[in-house]
Amino acid sequence: MNASPRVLSLIPPMTQLNTPYPSTAYLTGFLRQHGVRASQEDLALQLVLKLFSRPGLRAIHERVAAIAPSRRSASLQSFDEQFDLYLATIQPTIAFLQGRDSTISHRIASRAFLPEGPRFAALDVYVDPDDPDGGDPLAWAFGALGTQDRARHLATLYLNDISDALREAVDERFEFVRYAESLALSQPTFDPLAAALAAPRNLVDEELHALTLAALERHQPELVLISAPFPGAVYAAFRIAQTIKRHAPQIKTCLGGGYVNTELRELKEARVFDYFDYVTLDDGERPLLALLEHLQGKRGAGRLVRTFIREDGQARYVNFPEPDVPFAETGTPTWDGLPIDRYLSLLDMLNPMHRLWSDGRWNKLTVAHGCYWKKCSFCDVSLDYISRYETASAEVLVDRIEAIIAETGQTGFHFVDEAAPPKMLRALAEELLRRDVTISWWGNIRFEKSFTPELVQLLAASGCIAISGGLEVASDRLLKLMKKGVSVEQVARVTHAFTEAGVLVHAYLMYGFPTQTVQDTVDALEYVRQLFDNGCIQSGFFHRFACTVHSPVGQHPEEYGVQLIPLPETPFARNDVGFIDPTGTDHELMGRALNKALYNYMHGIGLDSDVRGWFDVRVPKTRVPRHFIARALQG
């Protein structure tokens, strides 16, 4: 193989449905810049469109019909009874969610068009209890003219009903995002994944098998790159590789992505190489250039970069020392080959900020590589995607933005940085305004004092419509222990400045951090309530703290008052590590209350209530002054 091999990059199920996951776009653009014949396909989107079609629904219904009526859940019973309606409505509904048939929204919004299963019961929460027959429960959200959004929300519930039937009748692991996640998430042994891959193919597997073969036929690749960004994409990634190895064993396969970079850094499991010839770590540009030279016979296996191979039946890690490709030279991502007009814009939650993750076709772009702060004690600060901070000039970034707009015709951008640096955002905003480039953008930041009202107004003028950032545990003691470098008062002022500029704000929130007590949790929820009540944030998400082996807590637990639970020998995945917290707080119980409260706060419900009412057990009264945030904003 002397000429550069044909390379096909694949997105495995499941990532997201409204826009392409960017890893293949980054690598395809980079490889083409180096003269490589590179193409890409999104098998996640293709799989969903296959299953959620008339033939797909018929196949699902066959499995449902084979289940005895006495053993069917409410979801299966509803799907079976209304199957003819599902069959009649699936095609126009998918076309509507793709933006190809907007007029059908009037029929969908009427609630007389789509079949309604158990998922529609969620709408009952919006009924006025004092006037249950008072009319439209969604009027508060969409008013008289919000037909498109109303229809989008109802169509999303409709798809969720179908997915429930698919999960129960075909594949219990099926999810739109976290597909078969338990097979890979911090899984110390390959055995569960191996058993699943050895099992007969079900309907989902069969469709993925057929899609993989069709992609091979179209592109005739000699090297296939499969990116697994999350544990919920790993099972499908291995199924794709399994198909390739059985059908065309001469094709080389390579696994990379965020999951590999965090969980497989100590890979010893030789069975992985029954599916993948190569497994690469961290940014793919330099390892792929080395791999391509290796496949062309220009360098030996001992000069591969950050790459696992199998040698003499054992997994071997090879890392020939070569510098990474500078961020400014990685080139412009390309979406050529991805059907950007076929993605599904969903509306699963009636919150204007929360919808951005599932609604709209966003061009994904990175402002800077790594994190300029890289101190947070819960973060994987020792890994390359955090620790290696590099920037490109604002001129280069806007050049990339203009090239992407010219290719896609889309002016929406999601900056996917760990934390976009304020200095770079200022330069980017000024360059966008100087060139009169009109875009809408959102991204992730630290709520730090550099985001002054003046800078925030500049960002809004450049097209910033929303930002997200980590508030984590709203407690100054714990924020200091986390080394976040912010305080609750500072977060309040920064987020309020964004809201005042018309920019939506989402807060990432955390519970279960080492030494967090019940009192800390109650106080944190009170801070969050006040932030919502004062219009500082419009959306949030609570996640349970997980200690990872790559974080400061995992590497220096004694500094955080906890004791790690020793990990067994792990030939496969290794990331999360258990720990013993002397406080003994029942964080699972706390988490249920926090998430219930947050869901209501995002819908404007319960903001005047005592936070203790969300908990199922007796908890102490908050120590936070009731007007703490209001006074912080005045100060």
Buried (B, 14 or more C-beta within 10 A) or exposed (E): EEEBBBBBBBBBBBBBBBBBBBBBBBBBBBBBBBEBBBBBBBBBBBBBBBBBBEEBBEBBBEBBEEBEEEEBBEBBBBBBEBBEEBBBBBBBBBBBBBBEBEEBBEBBBEBEBBBBBBBBEBBEEBBEEEEEEEEBBBBEBBEEEBBBBBBBBBBBBBBBBBBBBBBBBBBEBBBBBBBBBBBBBBBBBBBBBBEBBEEEBBBBBEBBBBBBBEBBEEBEBBBBBBBBBBBBBBBBBBBBBBBBBEEBEEBBBBBBBBBBBBBBBBBBBBBBBEBBBBBBBBBBBBBBBBBBBBBEEEBEBEBBBBBBBBEEEEBBBBBBEBEBBEBEEBBBBBBBBBBBEBBBBBBBBBBBBBBBBBBBBBBBBBBBBBBBBBEBBBBBBBBBBBEBBEBBEBEBBBBBBBBBBEBBEBBBBBBBBBBBBBEBBBBBBBBBBEBEBEBBBBBBBBBBEEBEBEBBBBBBEBBBBBBBBBBBBBBBEBBEBBBBBBBBBBBBBBBBBBBBBEBBBBBBBBBBBBBBBBBBBBBBBBBBBBBBBBBBBBBBBBBEBBBBBBBBBBBEBEEBEBEBEEBEEBBBBBBBBEBEBEBEBEBEBBBEBBBBBBBBBBBEEBEEEEBBEBBEEEBEEBEBEEEBBBEBBEE
